[in-house]
């Protein structure tokens, strides 16, 4: 017997830091049998042990047709939201953009594919704008750390050239609300991002 040998709970998800360390990809463990499958997408103790100790107060569900871009959305201070984003059907290119002017990763972004098949979720912390492209018809669930506050709702243009997200689509479907979003530079100048 080897002393101090590490043992792992096979049901614990993997927590993988992205190029922006605060944004974390979570890979759930999938258990399949003749009935179908079971997976644990969120367990407070596992998340806390991995550095995500925020509590969730709201669950949102959206359906997006293939080719839709939603975002880049965030909620302003003092009710900034962290989001745990996952798909229950379909696949999305999920994007998180650091909009904290004081941060060493300001204006940098990360993107990952979240799908039902790969069982991944993305933790998008406070201080980040979030958006996604539906790669196919997709149901998306997100748990948020603050309730939605319409008067603090905000967003950055999905095609802001100062951010330069590389969306793999030429003519996305964008809502009229998202078409009116400002650039990050305009949001900073207006004091909406600090």
C-alpha positions in Angstrom: 0.0 0.0 0.0 1.3 3.5 -0.9 0.9 6.0 1.9 -0.5 9.4 1.0 -2.0 8.1 -2.2 -4.6 10.5 -3.7 -8.1 9.1 -4.2 -10.6 10.8 -6.4 -14.4 10.8 -6.3 -15.4 9.7 -9.8 -18.5 11.8 -9.6 -16.7 15.0 -9.0 -16.5 17.3 -12.1 -13.3 18.6 -13.5 -12.7 22.4 -13.1 -10.4 23.8 -15.8 -9.1 27.3 -15.7 -9.2 29.1 -19.1 -6.7 31.7 -20.4 -8.5 34.1 -18.1 -8.1 32.4 -14.7 -11.4 33.6 -13.2 -13.4 32.0 -16.1 -13.6 28.3 -15.4 -14.8 25.5 -17.6 -16.6 22.7 -15.7 -16.7 19.2 -17.2 -19.4 17.1 -15.6 -19.0 13.4 -15.0 -21.6 11.4 -17.1 -22.9 8.0 -15.9 -24.6 6.0 -18.6 -26.4 2.7 -18.5 -29.3 1.0 -20.3 -31.8 3.5 -18.9 -30.0 6.6 -20.2 -27.7 8.8 -18.2 -27.2 10.7 -15.0 -24.9 13.7 -14.4 -24.5 16.1 -11.6 -24.1 19.6 -13.1 -23.8 21.5 -9.8 -22.9 20.5 -6.3 -22.1 23.3 -3.9 -19.3 21.5 -2.0 -17.4 20.5 -5.3 -17.7 24.1 -6.6 -16.6 25.6 -3.3 -13.6 23.3 -3.1 -12.7 24.5 -6.7 -12.9 28.2 -5.9 -16.4 29.0 -7.0 -18.2 29.7 -3.7 -20.9 32.0 -5.0 -24.5 31.2 -4.3 -27.2 31.2 -7.0 -30.5 33.1 -6.6 -32.0 32.8 -10.1 -32.3 30.2 -12.9 -32.8 31.4 -16.5 -33.7 29.3 -19.5 -33.4 30.5 -23.1 -34.0 28.8 -26.4 -32.1 30.1 -29.4 -32.3 29.0 -33.0 -29.1 28.2 -35.0 -27.3 31.4 -35.9 -28.5 33.5 -33.0 -26.0 35.6 -31.1 -27.1 36.8 -27.6 -25.0 39.3 -25.9 -22.6 40.5 -24.8 -24.7 41.1 -21.6 -23.8 42.0 -18.1 -25.5 43.7 -15.1 -24.0 46.8 -13.6 -22.9 47.5 -10.1 -24.1 47.1 -7.4 -25.9 44.0 -8.6 -23.2 42.4 -10.9 -24.0 38.8 -11.8 -21.9 35.8 -11.9 -23.3 33.1 -14.2 -23.0 29.4 -14.5 -24.0 28.6 -18.1 -24.8 25.2 -19.5 -26.8 23.7 -22.4 -29.5 21.1 -22.0 -29.9 20.6 -25.7 -27.9 21.8 -28.8 -24.5 23.5 -28.8 -23.3 27.0 -28.3 -20.1 28.9 -28.6 -20.0 30.6 -25.2 -18.0 33.8 -24.8 -16.8 35.7 -21.7 -15.2 39.2 -22.0 -13.3 40.9 -19.2 -14.8 44.4 -18.9 -12.9 45.4 -15.7 -10.8 48.4 -16.7 -8.3 47.8 -13.9 -7.8 44.2 -14.8 -4.6 42.8 -16.5 -6.9 40.9 -18.8 -9.2 43.9 -19.7 -10.9 43.5 -23.1 -9.6 39.9 -23.4 -12.1 37.2 -24.1 -12.4 33.4 -24.0 -14.7 31.1 -25.9 -15.7 27.5 -25.5 -18.2 25.1 -27.0 -20.8 24.0 -24.5 -23.1 21.2 -25.6 -25.3 18.5 -24.3 -22.9 15.9 -25.6 -19.7 17.3 -23.9 -21.4 18.0 -20.6 -19.6 21.3 -20.0 -20.6 24.4 -18.2 -18.8 27.8 -18.0 -18.4 29.9 -14.9 -18.5 33.6 -15.9 -17.8 35.7 -12.8 -18.9 39.2 -12.0 -17.1 41.9 -14.1 -17.4 39.9 -17.3 -19.8 40.4 -20.3 -21.3 37.2 -21.5 -22.8 36.1 -24.8 -23.1 33.1 -27.1 -23.7 31.9 -30.6 -26.2 29.1 -31.1 -24.3 26.6 -33.3 -27.5 24.6 -33.6 -31.0 25.1 -32.0 -30.1 25.2 -28.3 -31.7 25.3 -24.9 -29.4 27.2 -22.5 -29.7 27.3 -18.7 -27.8 29.8 -16.5 -27.8 30.1 -12.8 -27.1 33.7 -11.6 -25.6 35.1 -8.4 -27.9 38.1 -8.4 -31.5 38.5 -9.5 -32.2 40.3 -12.7 -32.5 44.1 -12.3 -33.9 45.8 -15.4 -32.5 49.2 -14.5 -29.0 47.7 -14.2 -29.2 45.6 -17.4 -26.4 46.5 -19.8 -24.4 45.1 -22.7 -21.5 45.5 -25.1 -21.9 45.2 -28.9 -21.3 41.7 -30.0 -19.0 43.0 -32.8 -17.1 45.6 -30.8 -13.8 46.0 -32.8 -11.9 46.9 -29.6 -12.7 43.5 -28.2 -12.6 41.5 -31.5 -14.5 38.3 -30.6 -14.0 35.8 -33.5 -17.5 34.7 -34.1 -17.6 31.9 -36.7 -20.6 33.4 -38.5 -21.0 36.1 -41.1 -24.7 37.1 -40.7 -26.0 36.2 -37.3 -29.5 36.8 -36.0 -29.3 39.7 -33.5 -32.2 41.0 -31.5 -33.2 44.7 -31.9 -32.2 45.3 -28.3 -28.7 43.8 -28.9 -28.3 45.8 -32.1 -28.6 49.0 -30.0 -25.8 48.1 -27.5 -22.9 50.5 -27.1 -19.2 49.7 -27.6 -17.1 49.1 -24.5 -15.3 52.5 -25.1 -18.7 54.3 -25.1 -19.8 52.4 -21.9 -16.6 53.6 -20.1 -17.0 57.2 -21.3 -20.6 57.2 -20.1 -19.6 55.8 -16.7 -21.7 52.6 -17.2 -18.5 50.5 -16.9 -16.1 51.4 -14.1 
